[in-house]
Amino acid sequence: YSQDVKVTRNRDTVAAPAPRSISSTRIAAYEQLEVFNLLNHSVWIFDYIEKRMRWGNEPALELWNAESLQEFQERNFHDISTASCKRFEEWLSRIQAGDHHFHEQWTLYPKGRAKTVHLSVSGIKLSSNQKHYCFLLEATPHLHTDLLHQNLRSVEMLRHLPMAVCQFDMEGRVVFQNPEATILLSPQEENSSTTNSSSSSCS
């Protein structure tokens, strides 16, 4: 914010410090990213808007079967599935709303080979001039037992279904929803026109 907030109390005017914008605390230069190479787990930055990888540490290059950082950055991600695009758009909406750190399960397909990981997702900008957020992703691999592997496949199938699927706990809280359910239950849907609402259905 460019202006300070004025707080008036007992006839005394006190200038409260201006709150920092979220973006000012989420900017990292490329040279600052080198510290992630000291970690043993994978960390990389994905730019969904431009559909490309911006950076990855050495464990991330190994996870993605990349020959080098340059080869990793030159990969084309414009063929992302519709379901994945919806998930990325949901991530951007959450980050822009101030939710800058959350977790998800994800199955990656580096060079066609499936790898399921637990992702920690954060919003980040690589310069003060950048208009949109990128995703700073930290991955922890899942331990694959036969039962877990079967369950993971089931979850991935539900994520790609072209219909809304939700799971609730005994108190009515959502514990799982696929991208179609996220769109259906989002505030934007509630504010849509009557025409759009009348054409929607829930199975």
Backbone hydrogen bonds, N-H to C=O, Kabsch-Sander energy under -0.5 kcal/mol:
donor,donor_aa,acceptor,acceptor_aa,energy
5,V,16,A,-0.8
7,V,14,V,-2.3
8,T,6,K,-0.5
9,R,12,D,-2.2
12,D,9,R,-2.1
14,V,7,V,-2.4
14,V,12,D,-0.6
16,A,5,V,-2.1
16,A,14,V,-0.9
25,T,21,S,-0.6
25,T,22,I,-1.3
26,R,23,S,-1.5
28,A,125,K,-2.4
32,Q,29,A,-1.0
33,L,29,A,-0.7
33,L,30,Y,-1.2
34,E,31,E,-0.7
35,V,32,Q,-1.0
36,F,33,L,-2.0
37,N,34,E,-1.7
38,L,35,V,-1.8
39,L,36,F,-1.4
42,S,139,A,-0.8
44,W,137,L,-2.2
45,I,55,W,-2.9
46,F,135,F,-2.3
47,D,52,R,-3.0
48,Y,46,F,-0.8
51,K,47,D,-0.9
52,R,47,D,-1.8
54,R,45,I,-2.9
55,W,45,I,-1.1
57,N,43,V,-2.7
61,L,57,N,-2.0
62,E,58,E,-1.8
63,L,59,P,-2.4
64,W,60,A,-2.5
65,N,62,E,-1.2
66,A,61,L,-3.2
72,F,68,S,-2.0
73,Q,69,L,-2.5
74,E,70,Q,-1.5
75,R,72,F,-1.0
77,F,51,K,-1.7
77,F,75,R,-0.5
80,I,77,F,-0.9
85,C,81,S,-2.3
86,K,82,T,-2.0
87,R,83,A,-1.7
88,F,84,S,-2.6
89,E,85,C,-2.5
90,E,86,K,-1.9
91,W,87,R,-2.3
92,L,88,F,-2.5
93,S,89,E,-2.1
94,R,90,E,-2.3
95,I,91,W,-2.6
96,Q,92,L,-2.8
97,A,93,S,-1.3
98,G,95,I,-1.6
99,D,94,R,-2.8
100,H,98,G,-1.3
102,F,121,V,-2.0
104,E,119,L,-2.4
106,W,117,V,-2.5
108,L,106,W,-0.6
108,L,115,K,-3.4
112,G,109,Y,-1.8
113,R,110,P,-1.7
114,A,112,G,-0.5
115,K,108,L,-2.6
117,V,106,W,-3.1
118,H,140,T,-3.3
119,L,104,E,-3.8
119,L,117,V,-0.6
120,S,138,E,-2.5
121,V,102,F,-3.5
121,V,119,L,-0.5
122,S,136,L,-1.8
123,G,100,H,-0.8
124,I,134,C,-2.0
125,K,26,R,-3.2
130,Q,127,S,-1.1
134,C,124,I,-3.4
135,F,46,F,-2.9
136,L,122,S,-3.0
136,L,134,C,-0.6
137,L,44,W,-3.1
137,L,135,F,-0.7
138,E,120,S,-2.0
139,A,42,S,-2.4
140,T,118,H,-2.1
142,H,116,T,-1.7
144,H,142,H,-0.6
145,T,143,L,-0.9
149,H,145,T,-2.8
150,Q,146,D,-1.9
151,N,147,L,-2.3
152,L,148,L,-2.7
153,R,149,H,-1.9
154,S,150,Q,-1.8
155,V,151,N,-2.2
156,E,152,L,-2.3
157,M,153,R,-2.0
158,L,154,S,-2.0
159,R,155,V,-1.9
160,H,156,E,-1.0
160,H,157,M,-0.6
161,L,158,L,-0.9
167,Q,176,F,-2.5
169,D,173,R,-2.3
172,G,169,D,-1.9
175,V,167,Q,-2.9
176,F,167,Q,-1.4
178,N,165,V,-1.9
181,A,178,N,-0.6
182,T,178,N,-2.1
183,I,179,P,-2.1
184,L,180,E,-2.2
185,L,181,A,-2.5
186,S,182,T,-0.6
186,S,183,I,-0.7
189,E,186,S,-0.9
190,E,186,S,-1.1
191,N,187,P,-1.3
192,S,189,E,-1.2
197,S,193,S,-2.2
198,S,194,T,-2.5
199,S,195,T,-1.0
200,S,196,N,-0.5
200,S,197,S,-1.1
